Amino acid sequence: MYVIKNAMIVAMDPKRSFYRAGNIWMDGDRIVKIGPAHEVGLPDCQYESFDATDMIAIPGFVSVHTDVVTRQGWLHHKCRCFPSSEKNG
């Protein structure tokens, strides 16, 4: 379990919910729980966390500008891209 704590959250739900200080619980690549920190709290199980105070989180946001071209392989062939495990330099 991984928790992003205290983030200013703009959710990608139909209401575009906004939480000034919210927590996002994630299990693998899935969002398990999201909402105001005082309501969502923290998991009872062991978890890692990141304090996102004064940061914005937009869970569920997909940038079509990059997602479409990278899925098609176009971006990989047109420019030098590095997977997150490689360092640029």
C-alpha positions as CSV (number, residue, x, y, z in Angstrom):
1,M,0.0,0.0,0.0
2,Y,1.2,3.5,-0.8
3,V,-0.3,6.8,0.4
4,I,0.0,10.3,-1.0
5,K,-0.8,12.5,2.0
6,N,-2.0,16.0,2.4
7,A,-2.2,16.8,-1.3
8,M,-4.4,19.4,-2.9
9,I,-6.5,16.9,-5.0
10,V,-8.4,17.5,-8.2
11,A,-10.2,14.2,-8.8
12,M,-11.1,13.1,-12.4
13,D,-14.5,12.0,-11.3
14,P,-17.6,13.4,-13.0
15,K,-18.0,16.1,-10.3
16,R,-14.2,17.1,-10.5
17,S,-14.1,16.8,-6.7
18,F,-11.6,19.0,-5.0
19,Y,-9.9,18.3,-1.7
20,R,-7.7,21.0,-0.2
21,A,-5.8,18.5,2.0
22,G,-6.5,15.0,0.9
23,N,-5.1,11.5,1.0
24,I,-4.8,9.0,-1.9
25,W,-4.4,5.3,-1.1
26,M,-2.9,3.1,-3.8
27,D,-2.5,-0.6,-4.1
28,G,-0.3,-1.4,-7.0
29,D,-1.6,0.6,-10.0
30,R,-5.1,1.0,-8.4
31,I,-6.5,3.9,-6.4
32,V,-8.2,2.3,-3.4
33,K,-9.4,5.3,-1.5
34,I,-9.4,9.1,-2.1
35,G,-10.8,12.0,-0.1
36,P,-10.2,14.6,2.6
37,A,-7.4,13.5,4.9
38,H,-9.5,13.9,8.0
39,E,-12.2,11.5,6.5
40,V,-10.0,9.0,4.7
41,G,-7.3,8.7,7.3
42,L,-4.4,6.2,6.9
43,P,-4.4,2.5,6.4
44,D,-4.2,0.1,9.4
45,C,-1.8,-2.1,7.4
46,Q,1.9,-1.3,6.6
47,Y,2.3,1.4,4.0
48,E,4.8,3.7,2.4
49,S,3.9,7.4,2.1
50,F,4.8,10.7,0.4
51,D,3.9,14.0,2.0
52,A,2.5,16.1,-0.8
53,T,1.8,19.2,1.3
54,D,1.7,22.3,-1.0
55,M,1.5,20.1,-4.0
56,I,-1.3,19.2,-6.5
57,A,-2.4,15.7,-7.3
58,I,-4.6,14.9,-10.3
59,P,-5.3,11.1,-9.9
60,G,-6.7,9.5,-13.0
61,F,-5.5,12.2,-15.4
62,V,-4.3,11.0,-18.7
63,S,-2.5,13.4,-21.0
64,V,-3.7,12.5,-24.5
65,H,-0.9,14.5,-25.9
66,T,1.7,11.9,-24.8
67,D,-0.4,8.9,-24.1
68,V,-1.7,8.3,-27.6
69,V,1.6,8.7,-29.4
70,T,3.6,6.6,-26.9
71,R,1.1,3.8,-27.1
72,Q,1.4,3.8,-30.9
73,G,5.2,3.8,-30.7
74,W,5.5,7.0,-32.7
75,L,7.2,9.0,-29.9
76,H,9.8,6.3,-29.3
77,H,10.9,6.5,-32.9
78,K,10.8,10.2,-33.4
79,C,12.7,11.3,-30.3
80,R,15.1,10.0,-27.7
81,C,12.9,8.9,-24.7
82,F,14.1,7.2,-21.6
83,P,12.2,4.8,-19.4
84,S,11.9,5.9,-15.8
85,S,14.6,3.5,-14.8
86,E,17.2,5.2,-17.1
87,K,18.9,8.5,-16.4
88,N,19.2,11.3,-18.9
89,G,22.7,12.5,-19.2
